[in-house]
Amino acid sequence: FKPTRCAEKQFRPKPEDALSYFVGGDINEDGGFAIQPWSKVEFFNHGINIAGDTAIAMGNYFFTDARTGAKSKVEYTFG
């Protein structure tokens, strides 16, 4: 797993490391992305490539913090 908002430990090969990103755990930079109260998410596709039975999309999404209204920009690649 490759979390989008991490700088110290960018890759999470073990399930417990991926879980830490989403709900908090032993990794200092993890605050529980999934339990953060978000009020909105917006997707902006940069492009979608389709090759046979495989598709890859990439772009940005913006998460709006429900408490402060601050927006966080995150890059994504889905395939």
C-alpha positions in Angstrom: 0.0 0.0 0.0 1.2 3.5 -0.8 -0.5 6.2 1.3 -0.9 9.5 -0.4 -0.3 11.8 2.5 2.9 10.4 4.1 6.5 11.5 3.9 8.4 9.5 6.6 7.1 6.0 5.7 5.8 6.2 2.2 5.3 2.5 1.5 3.4 0.1 3.7 4.0 -3.5 2.8 2.4 -5.0 5.9 -1.3 -5.0 6.7 -0.8 -3.4 10.1 1.2 -0.5 8.5 -1.6 0.2 6.1 -4.2 0.0 8.9 -2.1 2.6 10.9 -2.5 5.1 8.1 -6.3 4.8 8.1 -7.1 4.6 11.8 -3.9 5.6 13.6 -1.2 3.3 15.0 2.5 3.0 15.7 3.7 5.2 12.9 4.2 8.8 14.1 2.8 10.6 11.0 -0.4 8.6 11.0 -3.4 10.5 12.3 -6.2 8.2 11.1 -7.1 9.4 7.6 -10.3 7.3 7.5 -11.6 8.6 10.9 -10.8 12.3 10.1 -14.2 14.1 9.7 -14.3 15.0 6.0 -17.3 17.0 4.8 -16.6 16.7 1.0 -14.3 15.1 -1.5 -13.8 16.3 -5.1 -12.1 14.3 -7.9 -10.4 15.9 -10.8 -9.2 13.4 -13.4 -6.1 14.3 -15.3 -6.5 11.4 -17.6 -7.7 7.9 -18.1 -5.8 5.3 -20.1 -7.6 2.1 -21.3 -5.5 -0.8 -22.7 -7.5 -3.9 -23.4 -9.2 -5.0 -20.1 -7.1 -2.6 -18.0 -7.8 1.0 -17.1 -5.7 3.5 -15.2 -6.9 6.9 -14.0 -4.8 9.6 -12.4 -5.5 13.1 -11.1 -6.1 15.0 -7.8 -8.7 14.9 -5.2 -9.4 17.5 -2.6 -10.7 16.6 0.9 -12.5 19.3 2.9 -12.0 19.1 6.7 -15.5 19.2 8.3 -14.2 21.1 11.4 -12.1 23.8 9.8 -13.1 23.9 6.1 -9.4 23.5 5.1 -8.8 21.6 1.9 -6.2 18.9 1.4 -4.9 18.2 -2.1 -3.9 14.6 -2.8 -2.7 12.9 -6.0 -4.1 9.6 -7.0 -3.5 6.8 -9.4 -6.2 4.1 -9.6 -5.9 1.0 -11.8 
